[in-house]
Amino acid sequence: MNIKIFESNLTGTLDIPGSKSQTIRAIICAALANGKSYIKNISFCDDVKVAIDAVKTLGAKVEIFLDKNNNKYLEITGLKSKPNHKIKINCKESATVFRIFLSIVAVLGIETKFILEKSLIKRKFNYLTNELSKHGIIYKNNLSEGYLISKGQIILKDFVLPGHISSQYITSLLISLSLIKTNNKKKFLKIKLSSELKSSSYVEMTIDILKKFGIKIKKNNKKNNKEFIIFLNQEFKPTSIQIEKDYSIAANFLVAKCLNSKNLIIKNLPKNSLQGDKLILDIIKKINFKKFIKIDADSCIDIIPILVVLFCFKNIKSVIYNVSRLRLKESDRLTAICESLKKLGATIYYNNDKILINNQKKLLGNIFLNSYSDHRIAMALAIAAINCKHPVIISDAESVNKSFPEFWSTLKKHGCNLEFI
């Protein structure tokens, strides 16, 4: 389904959904706790639904309730015992759920068939499976048919992983290794990084969520190689947790406000957040006082598409560097966002290392743009479209369901002139 967007100004007060990344981590930790946990302010996007189905498959009980303000929250009763049979987890397109559960089933020793769909089949996970293989896990995969089978139970020895490919590898092991119960004399396991950790804010988020569930992680910094120490024989404790508003989603509306929707108000964004994408607030504060701006993509990789939009419409010279990991997302986001904005008339140069923007032209629109079925690209292009003089058609509008199913209805409610075609 395609969507046609006309020049518009957004107005009114909007409330951003809960952080998808925090929600998924909290759901999984709650499922591993012995008792009932409560998770509030969540968004029922596709990735969160995948996480809910995955913990149910593992044996957790998940119920949805309404609070006094009619807001949905989750009550999760954690595992009493691990499944004693083979299980199947449909990860759809959620890389987070897939990567975390690769380690969880390895620790629990559960034979598992993972179903992968569309973009997830192409995502990188071999660094994690290769390391788990060294710890006794056997894999059979047929990615052409969209599945991978995991068998075995991990051997207790330290892990070594690259930090520059995906922080989700580290998150996966931090959660799963904290589950280990053993009579072995070993008191802890280490995760050693063979390269610099990228998107470290997501690992900090994981450690923070684990702490809320009673799990202690220790960090070591030696000779610029980070180590994480996971203590064995810990217990996940049930808790109640309020999920923060999602800065990755909020960034789209904050950029809209900065560009041409001055009367738009985004409420309840957390000031003291571990979300790396909170950097959007600092960038917007500085942009009106700068002739040149330089951004390190490592600290805010998910909002780079909307930042490129911002810099194009603000006509500011800018450099965004460390952008290569954009190619490893649901789409090749580096090519997708740069080529799309070039079609709109922007002056952009890019390579595997950086994006250079020196746009001095008004972007007019009157063009069809491919979202590459990527939720971040679709949302960023929508914000670009409302600032173009002529209509813009964007493909695969339903891709936003992955992180914010209400995106289009929220745009329309707040003044965006759009139609599905």
C-alpha positions in Angstrom: 0.0 0.0 0.0 1.3 3.5 -1.0 0.6 6.8 0.7 0.4 10.2 -0.9 1.4 13.1 1.3 0.8 16.8 0.7 2.5 19.9 2.1 1.2 20.3 5.7 1.9 21.8 9.1 1.4 19.6 12.1 -0.3 21.1 15.2 -1.6 20.1 18.6 -0.2 18.0 21.4 0.9 14.4 20.8 2.0 11.6 23.1 4.8 9.4 21.9 4.5 5.6 22.5 6.8 3.7 24.8 10.3 2.7 23.7 10.2 -0.4 21.6 13.8 -1.4 22.7 13.0 -1.0 26.4 9.7 -2.8 26.0 11.2 -5.9 24.4 13.9 -6.2 27.0 11.5 -5.7 29.8 9.1 -8.4 28.4 11.9 -10.9 28.1 13.3 -10.2 31.6 9.8 -10.4 33.1 9.3 -13.8 31.4 12.5 -15.0 33.1 11.5 -13.9 36.6 9.8 -16.1 39.1 6.5 -14.3 39.7 4.3 -11.5 38.2 5.8 -8.4 36.6 3.9 -5.4 35.3 5.0 -3.4 32.2 3.3 -0.1 31.6 3.3 2.5 28.7 4.0 0.0 26.0 3.4 0.2 22.2 1.8 -2.8 20.6 3.9 -2.6 17.5 4.8 -5.6 15.4 8.2 -6.2 17.1 6.6 -6.0 20.6 4.0 -8.5 19.5 6.7 -10.9 18.4 8.4 -10.6 21.8 5.1 -11.4 23.5 4.5 -14.5 21.4 8.1 -15.6 21.9 7.9 -15.5 25.7 4.5 -17.3 25.6 6.2 -20.0 23.5 8.8 -20.3 26.2 6.1 -20.9 28.8 5.5 -17.4 30.3 1.9 -16.2 30.8 1.1 -12.8 29.3 -2.2 -10.9 30.0 -3.2 -7.4 28.8 -5.2 -5.2 31.2 -6.5 -1.6 31.2 -5.5 0.9 33.9 -8.0 3.6 35.2 -7.1 5.8 32.3 -7.8 3.0 29.8 -4.2 2.6 28.9 -3.0 -1.0 28.2 -0.4 -2.7 30.4 1.1 -6.2 30.6 1.0 -8.6 33.4 3.7 -11.3 32.8 4.0 -14.4 34.9 7.5 -15.8 34.5 8.7 -19.3 33.7 8.2 -21.9 36.4 10.2 -24.4 34.4 11.7 -24.6 31.0 9.9 -26.4 28.2 10.8 -30.1 27.9 10.0 -30.3 24.3 11.0 -28.7 21.0 9.7 -25.2 20.4 9.2 -22.9 17.4 9.6 -19.1 17.6 8.4 -17.0 14.7 10.6 -13.9 14.9 9.1 -12.4 11.7 11.3 -9.3 11.1 12.5 -8.6 14.7 16.3 -8.9 14.8 16.2 -8.0 18.5 13.9 -10.9 19.5 15.8 -13.3 17.3 19.3 -12.4 18.6 18.2 -12.4 22.2 16.5 -15.7 22.0 19.4 -17.4 20.1 21.3 -17.1 23.4 18.4 -17.8 25.8 17.5 -21.2 24.2 21.2 -22.1 24.1 21.5 -21.4 27.9 18.3 -23.3 28.6 19.2 -26.2 26.2 15.9 -26.1 24.3 15.9 -27.3 20.7 14.3 -24.4 18.8 13.2 -23.7 15.3 13.4 -20.0 14.5 11.2 -18.7 11.7 12.7 -15.6 9.9 10.8 -13.4 7.5 11.7 -10.9 4.8 14.4 -8.5 5.9 15.5 -10.5 8.9 16.8 -13.3 6.6 19.4 -10.9 5.3 20.4 -9.4 8.7 23.7 -10.3 10.2 23.7 -12.8 13.1 26.5 -15.2 12.1 29.0 -13.6 14.6 26.7 -14.6 17.5 25.9 -18.1 16.1 29.6 -18.7 15.4 30.5 -17.9 19.0 27.6 -20.0 20.4 28.9 -22.8 18.2 32.2 -22.6 20.0 30.3 -23.1 23.2 28.6 -26.4 22.1 25.5 -25.2 20.1 24.7 -26.9 16.8 22.9 -25.0 14.1 21.0 -26.1 11.0 19.7 -23.4 8.8 17.9 -23.1 5.5 17.6 -19.4 5.0 16.2 -19.8 1.5 13.2 -21.3 3.3 13.4 -18.9 6.2 14.4 -20.9 9.2 17.2 -21.8 11.6 17.3 -24.7 14.1 19.3 -24.5 17.3 20.3 -27.5 19.4 22.4 -28.1 22.4 23.3 -26.4 25.7 26.2 -24.0 26.2 29.5 -24.8 27.7 30.6 -22.5 30.6 33.5 -20.5 29.2 34.0 -16.9 28.3 32.7 -15.3 25.2 34.5 -13.1 22.6 32.5 -11.0 20.2 33.0 -7.9 18.0 31.4 -4.8 19.3 31.2 -2.9 16.0 28.6 -5.1 14.2 25.6 -5.1 16.6 25.2 -4.2 20.2 22.3 -6.7 20.2 24.9 -9.6 20.4 26.1 -8.2 23.7 22.5 -7.6 24.9 21.6 -11.2 24.0 24.4 -12.7 26.1 24.0 -10.2 29.1 20.4 -11.4 29.5 20.8 -15.1 28.8 24.0 -15.7 30.7 22.4 -14.1 33.8 20.1 -17.1 33.8 22.8 -19.7 34.4 22.5 -21.8 37.6 25.5 -24.1 38.2 27.3 -26.1 40.9 30.5 -25.4 39.1 33.2 -23.5 41.0 33.0 -20.8 38.3 31.4 -17.6 39.8 31.1 -15.6 36.7 31.5 -15.5 32.9 33.0 -12.7 30.8 32.0 -11.2 27.5 35.2 -9.8 25.9 34.9 -7.4 22.9 37.3 -7.8 20.1 36.5 -4.4 18.6 35.1 -1.1 19.8 31.5 -1.2 21.0 29.0 0.7 18.8 25.6 1.9 19.9 26.7 1.5 23.5 23.6 3.2 24.7 21.6 0.1 23.9 23.9 -2.0 26.0 23.5 0.5 28.9 19.8 0.2 28.5 20.0 -3.6 28.8 22.1 -3.3 31.9 19.6 -0.8 33.4 16.6 -3.1 32.7 18.5 -6.1 34.1 19.2 -4.1 37.3 15.5 -3.4 37.6 14.9 -7.2 37.6 17.6 -7.8 40.2 20.5 -8.8 37.9 24.0 -7.4 38.5 26.4 -6.8 35.6 29.9 -5.5 36.1 31.8 -3.6 33.4 35.6 -3.6 33.0 37.6 -1.3 30.8 41.1 -2.6 30.1 43.4 -1.3 27.3 40.3 0.1 25.4 38.8 -3.5 25.2 35.6 -3.6 27.2 34.7 -6.6 29.2 31.4 -7.4 30.8 31.2 -9.7 33.8 28.1 -11.7 34.4 27.7 -13.3 37.8 26.3 -16.9 37.9 23.5 -18.2 40.1 21.5 -14.9 40.0 17.7 -14.7 40.2 15.5 -12.6 38.0 13.1 -10.9 40.3 9.6 -9.7 39.3 9.0 -6.0 39.2 6.8 -3.2 37.9 8.3 -1.0 35.2 7.2 2.1 33.4 8.6 2.3 29.8 10.0 5.6 28.7 8.7 7.4 25.6 10.6 6.4 22.5 13.1 9.0 21.3 13.6 7.1 18.0 9.9 7.8 17.2 9.9 11.2 18.8 12.8 12.3 16.6 10.5 12.4 13.5 8.0 14.8 15.2 10.7 16.9 16.8 12.2 17.4 13.3 8.8 18.3 11.9 8.4 20.9 14.7 11.9 22.3 14.0 11.2 22.6 10.3 7.7 24.0 9.8 5.3 22.8 12.5 6.1 25.3 15.2 2.7 24.7 17.0 3.3 21.0 17.5 3.9 20.0 21.1 5.5 16.6 22.0 4.8 15.8 25.7 6.3 13.7 28.4 9.7 13.0 26.8 12.1 11.7 29.6 14.9 14.1 30.4 17.2 11.6 32.1 17.1 8.8 29.6 19.7 6.3 28.5 18.3 6.2 25.0 21.1 7.3 22.6 18.6 8.9 20.3 17.9 11.5 22.9 20.8 13.3 21.2 18.1 14.7 18.8 17.3 17.3 21.5 20.9 18.7 21.6 21.1 18.7 17.8 17.9 20.7 17.4 19.0 23.2 20.1 22.3 23.8 18.2 21.2 23.8 14.6 19.8 27.4 14.5 23.2 28.7 15.7 25.5 26.7 13.5 26.7 27.1 9.9 28.3 23.7 10.0 27.4 20.6 12.1 29.2 17.2 12.5 27.5 14.1 13.9 28.9 10.7 14.9 26.3 8.2 13.8 27.5 5.5 16.3 25.7 7.2 19.1 22.3 7.6 17.4 22.2 5.2 14.4 18.4 4.8 14.3 17.7 8.5 13.8 20.2 9.1 11.1 17.6 9.0 8.3 15.5 11.8 10.0 18.7 13.8 10.7 19.5 13.7 7.0 16.0 15.1 6.3 16.6 17.8 9.0 19.9 18.9 7.5 18.6 19.0 4.0 15.7 21.3 4.8 17.7 23.5 7.2 20.2 24.2 4.4 23.1 23.7 6.7 26.4 22.2 5.8 26.8 18.9 7.7 28.8 15.8 8.0 27.5 12.5 9.5 30.3 10.0 9.9 30.6 6.3 11.0 27.5 5.5 8.9 28.5 2.1 7.5 26.2 0.2 9.9 23.2 1.9 8.2 23.7 -0.7 5.5 23.0 -3.5 7.9 19.5 -2.5 9.0 16.0 -3.6 7.6 17.2 -2.0 4.4 20.4 -0.4 3.2 19.4 2.9 5.0 22.4 4.7 3.8 21.5 4.4 0.2 17.8 4.5 0.8 17.7 7.9 2.6 20.4 9.6 0.5 19.1 8.5 -2.9 15.5 9.4 -1.9 16.4 12.9 -0.9 18.6 13.3 -4.0 15.5 12.5 -6.0 13.7 15.3 -4.2 16.5 17.6 -5.3 18.9 17.7 -2.3 22.6 17.9 -2.7 24.1 14.9 -0.9 27.3 13.0 -1.2 27.9 9.7 0.6 30.2 6.7 0.9 30.6 3.9 3.4 32.1 6.2 6.0 30.1 9.5 5.9 27.3 11.6 4.5 28.0 15.1 3.3 25.0 17.5 2.9 25.3 20.9 1.4 21.8 21.5 0.2 20.9 25.0 -0.9 17.8 24.1 -2.9 14.1 24.1 -2.1 12.8 20.5 -2.2 9.7 20.4 -4.4 8.3 16.9 -4.3 6.0 15.7 -7.1 7.7 12.3 -7.1 7.4 8.6 -6.1 9.8 7.4 -3.4 10.6 3.8 -2.3 10.5 3.2 1.5 12.3 -0.2 0.9 9.7 -1.6 3.4 11.7 0.0 6.2 9.8 1.7 9.0 12.5 4.3 9.7 12.8 5.3 6.0 9.0 5.6 5.6 8.7 7.9 8.6 11.6 10.0 7.7 10.4 10.4 4.1 6.9 11.4 5.4 8.4 14.3 7.4 10.3 15.3 4.3 7.1 15.1 2.2 5.1 17.5 4.5 7.8 20.1 3.8 7.7 19.8 0.0 5.7 22.1 -2.2 4.2 19.3 -4.3 2.9 15.9 -3.2 5.1 12.9 -2.6 4.1 9.2 -2.8 5.8 6.8 -0.5 5.7 3.0 -1.0 4.9 0.3 1.5 3.2 2.5 4.0 2.4 -0.5 6.3 6.1 -0.9 7.1 5.6 1.6 10.0 3.8 -1.2 11.9 7.1 -2.6 12.9 7.6 0.2 15.4 4.7 2.6 15.4 1.4 1.3 13.8 -0.4 4.6 14.6 2.2 6.7 12.7 -0.1 7.6 9.8 -3.2 8.2 11.9 -1.1 10.4 14.3 0.1 12.5 11.3 -3.5 12.9 10.0 -4.9 13.7 13.5 -2.3 16.5 13.8 -2.9 18.1 10.5 -1.2 16.1 7.8 -3.0 16.0 4.5 -2.6 12.4 3.2 -4.4 9.7 1.3 -3.7 6.0 0.8 -3.5 4.9 -2.8 
